[in-house]
Structures are given as structure tokens and as C-alpha cells.
């Protein structure tokens, strides 16, 4: 799900700060780890979140394009089948 994707991408932040975070870690705990890190710098975290958000947006657009293409192919296939059956 997209929520899991967001969480998965958020885990990149503590990794950039040198922390090991399990994919099972709850989002609130990830936030606590980030803010509590001795290397935490708010500006760096903001820049990283912007980068991650941009990447998520690109992934979302790519997935929507793939889905749109699959739907168009399905419609074409159905039309071809209907024409063949007539």
C-alpha cells in the first residue's frame, strides 16, 4: 500500500544519519530515532524529506501511467474479443 511505501521511504532518513531501522519500525518510532540522533540537523532532514517526497511523487506518477496503459490494453483486448465473437 502507499502508506507502507511512505513508511519504507521514511526509513531512509535514519539510515542517512547512521541508524539501523527495521522496516517493521512504527512511523512514530522512526521519527523519534531521527530527532534523537546526535547527527540530527533539521535542515538536512527537511532536504532529505523533500527528496523522498519528490521520489514518491515520481513513483506514483509512473505507477499511474502503467495502470492507465494496462487499462487501455484491457479495453483493446475486450474490443478485439467482441469483434472476433461476432
TAFENHU-V568753 format. One record per residue. N is the residue number from 1. RES is the residue in one small letter. PHI is phi in degrees with one decimal (* if undefined). BURIAL is # if it has 24 or more other C-alpha atoms within 12 Angstrom, else .. Layout:
# TAFENHU-V568753
N:RES:PHI:BURIAL  N:RES:PHI:BURIAL
This chain:
# TAFENHU-V568753
1:x:*:.  2:x:-62.6:.  3:x:-57.0:.  4:x:-63.7:.  5:x:-61.6:.  6:x:-62.4:#  7:x:-63.2:#  8:x:-59.5:#  9:x:-69.3:#  10:x:-63.2:#  11:x:-62.3:#  12:x:-61.5:#  13:x:-59.1:#  14:x:-63.2:#  15:x:-64.3:.  16:x:-63.6:.  17:x:-89.9:#  18:x:90.0:.  19:x:-97.1:.  20:x:-98.3:.  21:x:-128.1:#  22:x:-73.8:.  23:x:-59.6:.  24:x:-83.7:.  25:x:-64.9:.  26:x:-68.9:.  27:x:-55.2:#  28:x:-61.1:.  29:x:-68.9:.  30:x:-62.1:#  31:x:-60.9:.  32:x:-62.2:.  33:x:-62.8:#  34:x:-62.5:#  35:x:-66.9:.  36:x:-83.0:.  37:x:-68.6:.  38:x:-65.6:.  39:x:-94.5:.  40:x:-62.1:.  41:x:-133.1:.  42:x:-56.2:.  43:x:-61.9:.  44:x:-62.0:.  45:x:-63.3:#  46:x:-62.5:.  47:x:-62.5:.  48:x:-63.5:#  49:x:-64.2:#  50:x:-62.9:.  51:x:-63.2:.  52:x:-63.9:.  53:x:-61.3:.  54:x:-62.2:.  55:x:-64.1:.  56:x:-62.4:.  57:x:-59.8:.  58:x:-65.0:.  59:x:-60.0:.  60:x:-61.6:.  61:x:-63.6:.  62:x:-62.5:.  63:x:-66.1:.  64:x:-65.1:.  65:x:-64.2:.  66:x:-61.1:.  67:x:-61.6:.  68:x:-61.2:.  69:x:-64.7:.  70:x:-64.5:.  71:x:-64.2:.  72:x:-63.5:.  73:x:-63.6:.  74:x:-60.9:.  75:x:-62.9:.  76:x:-62.3:.  77:x:-61.7:.  78:x:-65.0:.  79:x:-63.6:.  80:x:-63.7:.  81:x:-65.3:.  82:x:-64.6:.  83:x:-67.0:.  84:x:-66.3:.  85:x:-74.3:.  86:x:-81.2:.
